[in-house]
C-alpha cells in the first residue's frame, strides 16, 4: 500500500478520531494557540518563497 492510497483511505470516522485525540492531548484552550502558530508559520513560509522568486527574477534581469 502506497502513501497516496493511505491518504485516500482516510474517511470521516478516522478524521473524527484524530480530532478527538488531539483535543484530549492538548485540551480545548491550546488548540487556538496551536492553530495561530501554524498559520503564522505558513505565512512566513509563503513570504520567504515570494522573496526567493523576486531574487530569481532580479538575477535574470
N, C-alpha and C positions, 0 to 999 in steps of 0.2 A: 504494500500500500504506500503510495507516494504522498508527499506533503500536501499537494493540491487536493487529493482525494480525502485527506483527513479534514481539511478546511471545509470542503463541500459536505462532509458527513455531520457537521455540527448543526443541530436543529434547535428549535425553541426551548426544549426541555434542558438541553445542555447549557444553553446561554443562561437560563434561569438559575441553574445550579451554580454556575460560575459567579453570577451576580450575588447569590446568597452567600457563597463562601467569601467573596470579597467584603461583603457587609459584615460578616462575622469576624473576619480578621482585622479589619480597620475601623469598624464602627461607623455609624452614620455621620458623625461630626467630622471625621477625617476625609471622607470622600470628596467634598467640595474642594478642600485644600489640595488633595492629590490631583484633581482634575485641573485646577488652576495651574499647578506646576507642570502638568503635561501640556496644557495649552501654551504656556509661555515657552516651553522647550520647543514645541513645534514652530512657534512664531520665530524664535531665534534661528532655528534651522532654515526656515524659508528666507529670512533676511540674509543669512550667510550665503545661501545658494544664489540669491539675487546679486550679491556683491561679487561673487565669483563670475557670474555671467557678464556683469559690467566690466570686470577686469579683462576678461577674454575679448570682449568687443573693443576695448581700448587698445589692446595689444595688436589686434588685426588692423586698426586704423593707422 
